[in-house]
Amino acid sequence: MAKSLRETRELSDVNKGEEIGKYTMSVAVMLTNVEAYRIRRFEKAGLLRPHRSRAGQRRYSDTEIGLIKGIAKLEEEGINLQGVKAIMAMRKGERK
């Protein structure tokens, strides 16, 4: 049986070290206790880039679920999204 284009892409993503997005928005909300509108704000701010299904539905990986939790925690501590972006860059070593 031939593999679909999506399966091929997902396998190539895994081979490149990328995680496959497997959680829908509703599941991400349940796993993180972060409201959907906030997760969409994180994405709009450039803090997340979830995979998309063929239909355009967001799919979050385990790493992105952890990232959502971390961003929400920083935001709840009073740090705005630009500050969160700077903190994330520092953690990655992109900014001093």
Phi, psi and omega in degrees: 000131181285145179278145177288164178300321180297314179299320179297316179297315181298320178294320180292325176297317179297319179296331178274003180089006179271147177275151177274132175288122185233350182254132175285172179302316183297323178288320178300320178298316180294319183288330186254344188059031177246130183296150183302319182297327178289319178298319177296324176297319178300318179294315181298327179283354179088013181274340180225150172222079182292153172295162177234142174284172177304328181276359178092005180286135179293141176227122184256140177271172176300320179297317180293327176298314177297321179295317178301315179299316181294318179297315181299320180297314178297318180296319179294337177276002175100007180269128179284171186294329175294321176295319177299318180299317179295318179298316180297320178296320178295319179296328179277354181082015181273348185213143180251000000 
